[in-house]
Amino acid sequence: MRIVSYEELRDPRDFFELMEACFGEIAAPEHPNLIRRYDERRRSEFGFGLYRGRTLVSFIGAAKLTVRTRSGETESALGIHHVATHPAYARQGLSRRLFDFVHGRYRNAGRRFSFLYTSHSLVARALYCDLGYAEIPLAGARAPRALLILPPTHKRLKRLCPTGAAAANRTRVADLAVAEKLFAEATAGEAGFVVRPHGWPLSRLKQWKQKLDGVFIDRDGYAFTEPDSFGRRIYEFIARNRAAYVRLLNRIAAATRGGLVDYYVRDPILREIYRQRGARFRRETYASLMVKPLTRATFRSVFGPRFFQSPVDQF
């Protein structure tokens, strides 16, 4: 068996075949290239694979994350993604062996912490816990996920826009600078994933292959959303005041059929608005962020009791 970097894979198609075998993903060569082009965290390295003979049997992605500590300083951390072991080679310790290699490599490079996103429903979560990963509690509202079932579309439009039909959301590229400014204001002094490069809103949209009309922007707020067949997901919703939240939420609701799910309600003002509109709340979320110290430093001593995270920053 041998461990190689993504760039050293025997054939790039080996990676795509592994992703399909593990997750049923229809992968294509442009997928990792698209991620690396628009996600600055994965440009220097994409990950490492483990070969048994000519078969790629396991893979772990590695990203360079920038985090802010409670002291206000920034440092690099390891971000784990695309963890996969071929089903035909499961339960042979291959993923653990690859994790040990990746942890050691980045510990020697000076990284103090390793982060990964997982789910409570995934079998691999038990392995992550055994490797020393622990879940990071969500900071902010005690009920971070809000589910709002909207009334039929024609009734909603009449209530929100009594003078006529709702205008289409027409966000321009130039408007995205407002989101950058508001995010910096909202996360000033916070620890966690709060260091984003200039131009991050457009980069994220290109990475996700999403359109500008999924971003709702107001002079005092913004919301990153994604529509689907049954409603709309809100990935990040930040505003300066209650009036801005109400204006934006009315626009989002008018443009949505079905229901709204806001994945991270961290502002009590927004939580109260949702409550007044009859939303249901749930603390448990599908995705959970886990961390493992790679050195003797502890997570709480470095980052404190609050750690900012957002679906926009998932890797």
Phi, psi and omega in degrees: 000148179216149179252131181227159174283167179303320181295338183261008179303143180304321179207129180305333180293341177299319180294316182294321178296320179295317179298322180290320181294325184272321189236355183073016181284136172273096185266154179220156183305330183284349182298301177295329178294322177295316179299313184290331181289318187253350178249104184298340183286344185237022181280319186288318177215149181251332179154189186221144181239155179244122180260140165240107189067234179259008183256128173282109188259342180206152180210144173224124176278150180228127180238152177262104181266147173249124182235152175256133180273174181294340178277353181094356178276159177247151177209164179270143177227163179271134175244121182266134178210169178049051177278123184208141171228131183303133182306329181288348182238020182290158176060035176241010178078013184288316179295320178298319179297319180290321176300316180301321179294312183294315178302314180296320181299314184277336171297317178293336179276359176100006178281132182265340184221149175239131181244150172207152173258139178213194178222150177297339184270353183275138179298327184295342181302323179298322178295316181299318178297320179294331179279353178106010177278145177226147182288141177265121179296144177290133176272149177110227184296147179287340176240086191286342181250130179244133177243118183240112178273121185269151176290170179309146189304314185294325178290323181293318181296320181294322182287318184278332183227070185298339183273353181159186182293150179291138177287147178295148177286121185236073178282137177255160178303320181298333181290338184295339178297331177296319179297318178301314182295316182293323178296317179299320178295315186291332184252010179301128178085357180269153175262154177123211181275070184242004180256102181243144181286159177301133179087013184299326181300315181291321179299317180296319179298318180292321179296319181275356183058046180249161183265160180296333183288357174275352178255121179257123186233137179231162180299337183239016180184170177204160176216127172269121183228166175216119178281152169219190186294338187245005180156222183210138174262138174251116184268329179206128185223110183228134177212159183280333186205174183296320182299320179292320176301315182296314180301313182292318181296324176297318178295318180296314181296322180294334182264006189239138172253132176102250184221166177242137172235118175260117190283344185207090180268096186260346182259123180299334177295314179293321179301320180292324177297314178299318181299318180295334181266007174087022180289153171260147182240147176216128180286322181290137177237159180296310181269142175225144181264131180239155181222147176227124174290133177266350178230195180280352178295141177260150182300314184292325180291331182272320187250346180081192185281345182240131180226115182286130173216152182212147175306335178296334183263004180297147186228000000 
